[in-house]
């Protein structure tokens, strides 16, 4: 623990100063300003830093540390591909880090500076970011690490054991489960590579900083996170198309897009969990109906403007049951949560699998199982990949799979099959395809579950002897496709995204 304790002393001694912590095997370099849209200031793309360059770097970093959102900063590593902007905010820093001590001296005693030996800088930086202390890494100024390149002798890592690094990485992951991940293969072994080949990790620096600006979510249904007060109102200034500077192709744009997708996903999942918590509390288990108190509240607060009908609210709640199960009862929540689709329709269909059979649900996280009959033994099931449950799966595909699983189609008959005489015709009401054009809610006297239930009853009349004399042929796939085609056609949110079609050409 010599190195962490040494750095801890430096942090303590520098609490009233601006200072830098530098490795002793660094070679500073400077990249051509042309890379970042400025005039060329050297012949090549980069060069070893001159005295003037180093003075400019120190002066720049001193200025950055005075900014309210920057507590620590430094140059990037030369092997990292630079973006098109001179710097990046809230990203990885290592080897050469400049600090503004007074900004975090009041919390220094609470920071885990000596908890681990390996990766102690990552733990320290995540602790600062998670408390709202941002950083900045320069892409214009960078450095070469001599010991990593083999040009400088290295003695700190000579006596290092693989198990010690893994232990410390697991401790960091335990402290920051959302922002530091030890990468493992399907067998639970560390993926090779990473710093000095001790195993790969994934660190979410920007996400860690942003978590300090909003309340952290909890996957547990019982502890939903409330919306943060003081969030930006919906105004023209907040919801205008960004200017060209903001959408310049580069690392910052990629990071923002990825973060917004992650935030959208987290927000949807949190809404599902909140809905599940409400359902659990206000559903009368005996009658299977929501309490009068809840129904009155739902109507009075106009929740139908957000959820739609009560039946649709139930779908949100059932989606929450899936998120809760995956987030709290699977072996690798982070992996499987990323595997879930986001849409209400898809997740609701998946919730029906979970509700019927937890073991089958777990199997669907890895395979798309098939069986030839309801009585087929589990060891005879077919389990081809890919996984049925994946983030791209549609509501229709899950529903079709469920239909085939719950009512396996009969084996194809030979051409010599003599069961060709038409006997009975059963038709379903055309209101199966009816949906409210304004709300998208199902209308009519019959719904798809009614059709599936009726077909199940018909199939139950057939045994081995009956099938020799009679043949039951259904058009469930055709009806299901038609059902979802009309459902999507009347989906309010889908139609909003498309906008109104331009009909002006009709009158030319």
C-alpha positions in Angstrom: 0.0 0.0 0.0 3.1 2.3 -0.3 1.9 4.1 -3.4 -1.7 4.8 -2.2 -0.4 6.0 1.1 2.1 8.3 -0.6 -0.6 9.8 -2.7 -2.9 10.2 0.3 -0.1 12.3 1.9 0.1 14.4 -1.2 -3.7 15.0 -1.3 -3.6 16.0 2.4 -0.6 18.3 2.0 -2.1 19.9 -1.1 -5.5 20.7 0.3 -4.9 24.4 0.1 -2.9 24.4 -3.2 -3.1 23.7 -6.9 -0.8 20.9 -7.5 0.1 18.0 -9.8 0.7 14.3 -9.2 3.0 13.0 -12.0 4.5 9.6 -12.6 8.3 9.6 -13.0 8.4 7.9 -16.4 6.4 10.3 -18.6 7.3 12.0 -21.8 5.0 14.9 -22.7 3.9 15.5 -26.3 1.8 18.0 -28.1 -0.6 17.4 -31.0 -1.0 19.7 -34.0 -3.7 22.3 -33.5 -4.9 21.6 -37.0 -6.5 18.4 -35.6 -8.8 20.5 -33.6 -9.8 23.1 -36.2 -7.0 25.6 -35.5 -4.0 26.7 -37.7 -1.2 24.2 -38.1 1.6 24.8 -35.5 4.0 22.0 -36.5 5.1 19.9 -39.4 3.6 16.6 -38.3 0.5 15.5 -36.4 2.4 15.6 -33.0 5.9 16.2 -31.5 7.7 15.9 -28.2 6.7 18.8 -26.0 9.2 21.7 -25.9 9.8 23.8 -22.8 7.4 26.4 -24.2 4.8 23.6 -24.8 5.0 22.4 -21.2 4.7 25.9 -19.9 1.6 26.4 -22.0 0.2 23.1 -20.8 0.7 24.1 -17.1 -0.8 27.5 -17.7 -3.8 26.0 -19.5 -4.5 23.4 -16.7 -4.2 26.2 -14.1 -6.9 28.1 -15.9 -9.1 25.0 -16.2 -8.9 24.4 -12.5 -10.4 27.8 -11.8 -13.6 26.8 -13.7 -16.5 25.8 -11.4 -17.0 22.4 -13.1 -13.3 21.3 -13.1 -11.7 20.0 -10.0 -8.9 17.9 -11.6 -7.5 17.7 -15.1 -4.5 16.5 -17.1 -3.2 15.3 -20.5 -4.5 12.3 -22.3 -2.5 9.1 -23.1 -0.8 9.3 -26.5 -2.2 5.9 -27.6 -5.8 7.1 -27.2 -7.3 8.4 -30.5 -8.1 12.1 -30.1 -11.4 13.6 -30.9 -11.9 16.7 -33.0 -12.1 19.0 -29.9 -9.0 20.0 -27.8 -10.4 18.4 -24.6 -13.1 16.0 -23.1 -15.0 16.5 -19.9 -15.4 13.8 -17.2 -13.3 11.1 -18.8 -10.3 8.9 -17.9 -7.2 10.5 -16.4 -4.1 8.6 -15.3 -0.3 9.2 -14.9 -0.4 13.0 -14.8 -3.2 14.7 -12.9 -3.5 18.3 -11.8 -5.7 19.1 -8.8 -7.4 22.2 -7.2 -7.0 21.1 -3.6 -9.3 23.7 -1.9 -12.3 22.5 -3.9 -12.5 19.1 -2.2 -10.5 19.5 1.0 -13.7 19.5 3.1 -14.6 15.9 1.9 -11.1 14.6 1.6 -11.3 12.6 4.9 -14.3 10.8 3.6 -12.7 9.7 0.3 -11.3 6.1 0.0 -7.7 7.0 -0.8 -6.1 3.9 0.7 -8.8 1.2 0.5 -7.1 -0.6 -2.5 -3.6 -0.8 -3.8 -4.4 -1.5 -7.4 -6.7 0.9 -9.1 -6.7 3.3 -6.1 -6.6 6.3 -8.5 -9.7 5.0 -10.3 -11.5 4.7 -7.0 -10.4 8.1 -5.9 -11.5 9.8 -9.1 -14.9 8.0 -9.1 -15.3 9.2 -5.6 -14.7 12.8 -6.7 -16.9 12.5 -9.8 -19.8 11.0 -7.8 -19.7 14.0 -5.5 -20.0 16.5 -8.3 -16.3 17.3 -8.9 -15.8 17.1 -12.6 -12.6 16.6 -14.6 -11.1 17.5 -18.0 -8.6 15.7 -20.2 -6.7 17.5 -22.9 -6.4 15.8 -26.3 -3.9 18.5 -27.5 -1.4 17.7 -24.7 -0.7 14.0 -24.1 2.1 11.8 -22.7 4.0 8.6 -23.3 4.4 6.2 -20.3 8.0 4.9 -20.5 7.5 1.8 -18.2 4.5 0.6 -20.3 6.5 0.9 -23.5 9.3 -1.1 -21.9 11.8 1.7 -22.2 12.0 2.3 -18.4 12.5 -0.4 -15.8 9.4 -1.1 -13.7 9.6 -2.5 -10.2 6.1 -1.5 -8.7 4.3 -4.3 -10.6 7.1 -6.9 -10.5 5.7 -8.7 -7.3 2.1 -8.2 -8.2 -0.2 -11.3 -8.1 -3.2 -11.7 -10.4 -5.5 -12.5 -7.4 -4.5 -9.3 -5.6 -5.5 -7.2 -8.6 -8.8 -9.0 -9.0 -9.6 -8.6 -5.3 -9.0 -4.8 -5.5 -11.0 -4.5 -8.7 -13.9 -6.3 -7.0 -13.7 -3.9 -4.1 -13.9 -0.9 -6.5 -16.9 -2.6 -8.3 -18.6 -3.1 -4.9 -18.2 0.6 -4.1 -19.3 1.8 -7.6 -21.4 -1.0 -9.1 -23.0 1.3 -11.7 -19.8 2.8 -12.9 -17.0 0.2 -12.6 -17.4 -3.2 -14.1 -15.0 -6.2 -14.0 -15.5 -7.8 -17.4 -16.1 -11.6 -17.3 -16.7 -14.2 -19.9 -19.6 -16.7 -19.9 -17.6 -19.0 -17.6 -17.1 -16.3 -15.0 -13.4 -15.8 -15.8 -11.8 -12.4 -16.4 -11.5 -11.2 -20.0 -7.8 -11.0 -20.9 -6.2 -7.6 -21.5 -6.6 -4.4 -19.6 -3.9 -2.4 -17.8 -0.7 -4.5 -17.8 -2.8 -7.5 -18.8 -4.4 -8.1 -15.4 -7.9 -8.2 -16.9 -10.3 -5.8 -18.6 -12.6 -3.4 -16.8 -15.1 -0.9 -18.0 -15.4 2.5 -16.2 -18.2 4.9 -16.8 -16.6 8.3 -15.9 -19.2 10.6 -17.4 -22.1 8.6 -16.1 -20.6 8.7 -12.6 -20.4 12.5 -12.8 -23.9 12.9 -14.1 -25.2 10.7 -11.3 -24.1 13.4 -8.9 -26.5 15.8 -10.6 -29.6 13.6 -10.2 -30.8 11.2 -7.6 -29.7 7.6 -8.1 -32.3 5.0 -9.1 -32.9 1.7 -7.4 -34.0 -1.4 -9.2 -36.1 -2.5 -6.3 -39.8 -2.0 -6.8 -40.3 -0.9 -3.2 -38.1 2.1 -3.4 -39.0 4.1 -6.5 -37.0 7.3 -7.2 -39.1 10.5 -7.3 -38.6 13.0 -10.1 -36.1 15.6 -9.2 -37.5 19.0 -8.3 -36.2 21.9 -10.3 -35.8 20.0 -13.5 -35.9 22.0 -16.7 -39.4 22.9 -17.8 -40.4 22.2 -21.4 -39.7 25.5 -23.2 -38.7 26.4 -26.7 -35.1 27.1 -25.6 -34.8 23.6 -24.2 -36.5 21.8 -27.1 -35.0 23.4 -30.1 -32.7 21.7 -32.7 -29.1 22.1 -31.5 -26.7 24.3 -33.5 -24.0 23.0 -35.7 -21.2 23.3 -33.1 -23.0 21.0 -30.7 -23.5 18.3 -33.4 -20.0 18.2 -34.7 -18.9 14.6 -35.2 -16.6 13.6 -32.4 -16.2 11.8 -29.1 -18.3 14.2 -27.2 -21.2 13.8 -29.6 -21.0 10.0 -29.3 -20.8 10.2 -25.5 -23.9 12.5 -25.3 -25.9 10.2 -27.7 -25.0 7.1 -25.7 -25.7 8.8 -22.4 -29.2 10.0 -23.6 -30.1 6.5 -24.7 -28.9 5.1 -21.3 -30.9 7.9 -19.5 -34.0 7.1 -21.6 -33.7 3.4 -20.8 -33.2 4.0 -17.1 -36.2 6.4 -17.0 -38.5 3.9 -18.7 -37.4 1.1 -16.4 -37.9 3.3 -13.4 -41.4 4.2 -14.5 -42.3 0.5 -14.9 -41.0 -0.2 -11.4 -43.0 2.7 -10.0 -46.1 1.4 -11.7 -45.5 -2.1 -10.3 -45.1 -0.7 -6.8 -48.5 1.1 -7.2 -50.2 -2.1 -8.5 -48.9 -4.3 -5.7 -50.2 -1.9 -3.1 -53.7 -1.1 -4.6 -54.6 -4.4 -6.3 -57.2 -6.4 -4.3 -55.8 -9.9 -4.5 -59.2 -11.6 -3.8 -61.2 -9.9 -6.5 -58.3 -9.2 -8.9 -59.5 -5.6 -9.3 -57.9 -2.3 -8.2 -59.3 -0.8 -5.0 -62.0 1.9 -5.2 -59.5 4.4 -3.7 -57.0 3.8 -6.5 -59.6 3.9 -9.3 -60.9 7.2 -7.9 -57.4 8.6 -7.7 -56.6 7.4 -11.2 -59.6 9.2 -12.6 -59.3 12.4 -10.5 -55.6 12.9 -11.3 -56.2 12.1 -15.0 -53.7 9.4 -15.1 -55.4 8.1 -18.3 -53.7 11.1 -20.1 -50.4 9.5 -19.3 -51.0 5.7 -19.1 -54.2 5.4 -21.1 -56.8 2.9 -19.8 -56.4 1.0 -16.6 -55.6 -2.1 -18.6 -52.7 -0.2 -20.2 -51.5 0.9 -16.7 -51.4 -2.8 -15.8 -49.1 -3.5 -18.7 -46.7 -0.8 -17.4 -46.8 -2.5 -14.0 -46.2 -6.0 -15.5 -43.1 -4.5 -17.3 -41.9 -3.5 -13.9 -42.2 -7.0 -12.6 -39.7 -8.1 -15.4 -37.3 -5.3 -14.6 -37.5 -6.1 -10.9 -36.9 -9.8 -11.4 -33.9 -9.3 -13.8 -32.4 -6.5 -11.6 -32.7 -8.4 -8.3 -32.9 -12.2 -9.0 -30.6 -13.0 -11.8 -26.9 -13.9 -11.7 -25.8 -10.9 -13.8 -28.3 -8.1 -13.5 -26.2 -5.6 -15.5 -25.9 -7.9 -18.4 -29.5 -9.0 -18.6 -31.0 -5.6 -18.0 -29.2 -4.4 -21.1 -30.7 -7.3 -22.9 -34.3 -6.3 -22.2 -36.4 -4.3 -24.8 -37.7 -0.9 -23.7 -41.1 -0.9 -25.3 -44.2 -1.6 -23.2 -45.6 -4.1 -25.6 -42.5 -6.3 -25.8 -41.9 -6.2 -22.1 -45.5 -7.0 -21.3 -45.4 -10.1 -23.5 -42.1 -11.1 -21.8 -43.8 -10.6 -18.4 -46.3 -13.3 -19.4 -43.4 -15.8 -19.8 -42.1 -14.8 -16.4 -45.5 -15.2 -14.9 -46.0 -18.7 -16.3 -42.6 -20.2 -15.6 -39.5 -18.6 -14.1 -37.2 -21.3 -15.3 -38.5 -20.9 -18.9 -37.9 -17.1 -18.5 -34.3 -17.7 -17.6 -33.9 -20.0 -20.5 -35.2 -17.3 -22.8 -32.4 -15.0 -21.7 -30.0 -17.4 -23.5 -32.1 -19.4 -26.1 -35.3 -19.4 -28.1 -36.7 -22.7 -26.9 -39.1 -24.9 -28.9 -41.1 -28.0 -28.2 -43.2 -30.3 -30.3 -46.0 -30.9 -27.7 -47.1 -29.8 -24.3 -46.1 -33.1 -22.8 -42.6 -33.1 -24.2 -39.9 -33.6 -21.6 -37.7 -30.6 -20.9 -34.6 -32.5 -22.0 -36.1 -33.0 -25.5 -36.7 -29.3 -26.0 -34.9 -27.6 -28.8 -32.8 -24.6 -27.6 -31.3 -22.8 -30.5 -29.7 -19.4 -30.2 -30.0 -16.4 -30.2 -31.9 -15.5 -27.0 -35.6 -14.8 -27.4 -35.3 -12.0 -24.9 -33.2 -9.3 -26.6 -33.4 -5.5 -26.8 -34.6 -5.6 -30.4 -37.4 -8.2 -30.0 -40.9 -6.9 -31.0 -44.2 -7.4 -29.3 -45.4 -9.4 -32.3 -42.5 -11.8 -32.3 -42.8 -12.6 -28.5 -46.6 -13.1 -28.9 -46.1 -15.4 -31.9 -43.5 -17.4 -29.9 -45.8 -17.7 -26.9 -48.7 -18.9 -29.1 -46.5 -21.7 -30.6 -45.1 -22.5 -27.1 -48.5 -22.8 -25.5 -50.1 -24.5 -28.5 -47.4 -26.3 -30.4 -48.5 -26.7 -34.0 -49.2 -30.3 -35.0 -46.5 -32.1 -37.1 -46.8 -31.7 -40.8 -48.8 -34.5 -42.3 -47.8 -36.6 -45.3 -49.5 -36.1 -48.7 -51.4 -39.3 -48.1 -53.4 -37.7 -45.3 -57.1 -38.4 -46.0 -58.5 -35.9 -43.5 -59.6 -33.5 -46.3 -63.4 -33.4 -46.0 -64.6 -30.0 -44.7 -66.5 -30.5 -41.5 -66.9 -27.3 -39.4 -66.1 -23.6 -40.0 -65.5 -21.3 -37.1 -65.1 -17.5 -37.8 -64.2 -14.7 -35.4 -65.8 -11.3 -35.1 -64.1 -8.7 -37.2 -64.0 -6.4 -34.2 -60.8 -8.3 -33.3 -59.0 -5.7 -35.4 -60.8 -2.6 -33.9 -58.8 0.0 -32.0 -59.8 3.5 -30.9 -58.3 5.9 -33.4 -57.8 8.7 -30.8 -56.3 6.7 -27.9 -55.1 3.5 -29.5 -57.0 1.4 -26.9 -58.6 -1.9 -27.9 -62.3 -1.7 -28.6 -64.9 -4.3 -29.8 -66.3 -7.4 -28.3 -63.3 -9.7 -28.8 -59.6 -9.4 -28.1 -56.6 -11.6 -29.2 -56.3 -13.3 -25.8 -60.0 -14.4 -26.2 -59.1 -16.0 -29.5 -56.0 -17.8 -28.1 -58.0 -19.1 -25.1 -60.8 -20.4 -27.4 -58.2 -22.2 -29.6 -56.7 -23.8 -26.5 -60.1 -25.2 -25.6 -60.5 -26.6 -29.1 -57.1 -28.2 -29.0 -57.9 -29.8 -25.6 -60.6 -31.8 -27.3 -58.1 -33.6 -29.4 -56.3 -36.7 -28.2 -54.3 -39.3 -30.1 -57.3 -41.2 -31.2 -59.3 -38.1 -32.2 -56.4 -36.8 -34.4 -56.6 -39.9 -36.5 -60.1 -39.0 -37.5 -60.1 -35.2 -37.4 -57.7 -32.4 -38.2 -57.7 -29.0 -36.7 -56.2 -26.2 -38.8 -56.0 -22.7 -37.4 -55.2 -19.2 -38.8 -53.9 -17.8 -35.6 -50.7 -16.4 -37.2 -52.8 -14.6 -39.8 -55.0 -13.1 -37.1 -52.1 -12.1 -34.9 -50.3 -10.3 -37.8 -53.5 -8.5 -38.6 -54.1 -7.6 -35.0 -50.7 -6.0 -34.5 -50.9 -4.3 -37.9 -54.1 -2.5 -36.9 -52.7 -1.9 -33.4 -49.6 -0.2 -34.7 -51.7 1.7 -37.3 -53.7 3.3 -34.4 -50.7 3.7 -32.1 -50.9 7.4 -31.0 -47.2 7.8 -30.3 -46.2 6.1 -33.5 -48.4 8.4 -35.5 -47.0 11.5 -33.7 -43.5 10.5 -34.7 -44.4 10.0 -38.3 -46.3 13.3 -38.5 -49.1 14.1 -40.9 -48.6 12.9 -44.5 -48.3 15.6 -47.2 -51.4 15.5 -49.3 -50.8 18.6 -51.2 -49.8 16.7 -54.4 -53.4 15.4 -54.7 -54.7 18.9 -55.6 -52.1 19.9 -58.2 
